[in-house]
Amino acid sequence: MNTSEVMALDSQIPLLVRAVSRLLNTKALKTKQYCFVLLTHLLRAYPGALGDEILHLTAGVSNAMNDRSLNTNMKIDTLTFLSGALCTHSPEKLHAYMDVLVPLIVRAVSEQFYKVSAEALTVTTSLIRVLRPVASERGNFDYSPYVDSIYEAIIGKLKATDIDQV
């Protein structure tokens, strides 16, 4: 992309995120779901595009993952977005949101629906890379408060005997 095109896109991202953030607070399930699909496609086309704007999306992500009335496809699309965000942004940009994201992802790993749980396990691999980046990217982020809950969720899923064996 041309530098002017990138600058034009960069200037539109805060507006897009604010609009999506408002839409995530609506009652329309499909609207919420397509907001996460849109954000996922944005991250595929322009990795790291959300930068500091992720802050405005955490409430919508939290609501989507905690709402029991939402269907599994909504949770899967939310987890797919989270995976994209975790993979395309620097760990330093994401560390501030770990107190919100880790419990959501851990709960999703323990979900009874295997598709949600499988997607959450995929997100967990990205989450671990953010919590404990390679040596060259390490800062002084303390990941230890999150290790036990992640470990327990994964071990719990691996020990489960009532899930389908594919």
VENVENSUL-V659359 format. One record per residue. N is the residue number from 1. RES is the residue in three letters. PHI is phi in degrees with one decimal (NA if undefined). OMEGA is omega as a letter, one per 20 degrees, with the letter a starting at -180 (* if undefined). BURIAL is b if it has 9 or more other ideal C-beta (glycine too) atoms within 8 Angstrom, else e. Layout:
N,RES,PHI,OMEGA,BURIAL  N,RES,PHI,OMEGA,BURIAL
This chain:
1,MET,NA,r,e  2,ASN,-71.7,a,e  3,THR,-58.7,r,e  4,SER,-67.4,r,e  5,GLU,-67.1,r,e  6,VAL,-64.4,r,b  7,MET,-63.6,r,e  8,ALA,-64.8,r,e  9,LEU,-65.1,r,b  10,ASP,-57.4,a,e  11,SER,-71.6,a,e  12,GLN,-88.2,a,e  13,ILE,-61.5,r,b  14,PRO,-59.1,r,e  15,LEU,-66.1,r,e  16,LEU,-61.8,a,b  17,VAL,-63.8,r,b  18,ARG,-63.1,r,b  19,ALA,-64.8,r,e  20,VAL,-64.2,r,b  21,SER,-59.4,r,b  22,ARG,-65.4,a,e  23,LEU,-67.0,r,b  24,LEU,-68.6,r,b  25,ASN,-94.6,r,e  26,THR,-81.5,r,e  27,LYS,-88.7,a,e  28,ALA,-72.3,a,e  29,LEU,-60.0,a,b  30,LYS,-61.6,r,e  31,THR,-61.7,r,b  32,LYS,-60.6,a,b  33,GLN,-61.5,a,b  34,TYR,-71.3,r,e  35,CYS,-63.0,r,b  36,PHE,-69.7,r,b  37,VAL,-63.3,r,b  38,LEU,-59.0,a,b  39,LEU,-64.2,r,b  40,THR,-63.2,r,b  41,HIS,-65.7,r,e  42,LEU,-60.6,a,b  43,LEU,-68.0,r,b  44,ARG,-70.8,a,e  45,ALA,-79.5,a,e  46,TYR,-140.1,a,e  47,PRO,-55.7,r,e  48,GLY,77.8,a,b  49,ALA,-63.6,a,b  50,LEU,-77.2,r,b  51,GLY,44.5,a,b  52,ASP,-75.2,a,e  53,GLU,-75.6,a,b  54,ILE,-58.0,r,b  55,LEU,-51.7,a,e  56,HIS,-74.2,a,b  57,LEU,-102.4,a,b  58,THR,-62.2,r,b  59,ALA,-65.2,r,b  60,GLY,-65.4,r,b  61,VAL,-63.8,a,b  62,SER,-61.0,r,b  63,ASN,-62.6,a,b  64,ALA,-65.4,a,b  65,MET,-81.6,a,b  66,ASN,-94.2,a,e  67,ASP,-75.2,a,e  68,ARG,-69.9,a,e  69,SER,-80.6,a,e  70,LEU,-79.6,a,b  71,ASN,-79.7,a,e  72,THR,-67.1,r,e  73,ASN,-61.3,r,e  74,MET,-63.2,r,b  75,LYS,-65.5,r,b  76,ILE,-63.9,r,b  77,ASP,-64.6,r,b  78,THR,-66.0,r,b  79,LEU,-65.7,r,b  80,THR,-62.7,r,b  81,PHE,-61.3,r,b  82,LEU,-59.5,r,b  83,SER,-59.7,r,b  84,GLY,-62.0,r,b  85,ALA,-65.5,a,b  86,LEU,-66.9,a,b  87,CYS,-79.3,a,b  88,THR,-106.1,r,b  89,HIS,-115.0,a,b  90,SER,-68.1,a,e  91,PRO,-54.2,a,b  92,GLU,-61.1,r,e  93,LYS,-71.0,a,b  94,LEU,-99.4,a,b  95,HIS,-56.1,a,b  96,ALA,-64.7,a,e  97,TYR,-103.7,a,b  98,MET,-64.2,r,b  99,ASP,-62.3,r,e  100,VAL,-89.8,a,b  101,LEU,-74.8,a,b  102,VAL,-59.0,r,b  103,PRO,-60.9,r,b  104,LEU,-64.5,a,b  105,ILE,-69.6,r,b  106,VAL,-60.9,r,b  107,ARG,-63.5,r,b  108,ALA,-68.1,r,b  109,VAL,-61.4,a,b  110,SER,-83.9,a,b  111,GLU,-58.2,a,b  112,GLN,-75.3,r,e  113,PHE,-78.2,a,e  114,TYR,-63.6,a,e  115,LYS,-67.5,r,e  116,VAL,-66.2,a,b  117,SER,-62.3,r,b  118,ALA,-63.9,r,e  119,GLU,-65.5,r,b  120,ALA,-65.2,r,b  121,LEU,-65.5,r,b  122,THR,-63.4,r,b  123,VAL,-63.3,a,b  124,THR,-61.4,r,b  125,THR,-62.7,r,e  126,SER,-69.3,r,b  127,LEU,-61.0,a,b  128,ILE,-63.5,r,b  129,ARG,-64.3,r,b  130,VAL,-76.3,a,b  131,LEU,-66.2,a,b  132,ARG,-132.5,a,e  133,PRO,-68.1,r,e  134,VAL,-58.5,a,e  135,ALA,-52.4,a,e  136,SER,-69.7,a,e  137,GLU,-106.5,a,e  138,ARG,-68.0,r,e  139,GLY,-113.4,r,e  140,ASN,-110.2,r,e  141,PHE,-76.1,r,b  142,ASP,-92.2,a,e  143,TYR,-88.7,a,b  144,SER,-58.0,r,e  145,PRO,-64.4,a,e  146,TYR,-100.9,a,b  147,VAL,-62.0,a,b  148,ASP,-61.0,a,e  149,SER,-66.9,r,b  150,ILE,-65.7,a,b  151,TYR,-59.9,a,e  152,GLU,-61.6,r,b  153,ALA,-65.6,a,b  154,ILE,-68.2,r,b  155,ILE,-62.2,r,e  156,GLY,-58.9,r,b  157,LYS,-71.4,r,b  158,LEU,-69.1,r,e  159,LYS,-81.3,a,e  160,ALA,-62.0,r,e  161,THR,-104.0,a,e  162,ASP,-96.1,r,e  163,ILE,-90.2,a,e  164,ASP,-67.1,r,e  165,GLN,-97.2,a,e  166,VAL,-103.5,*,e
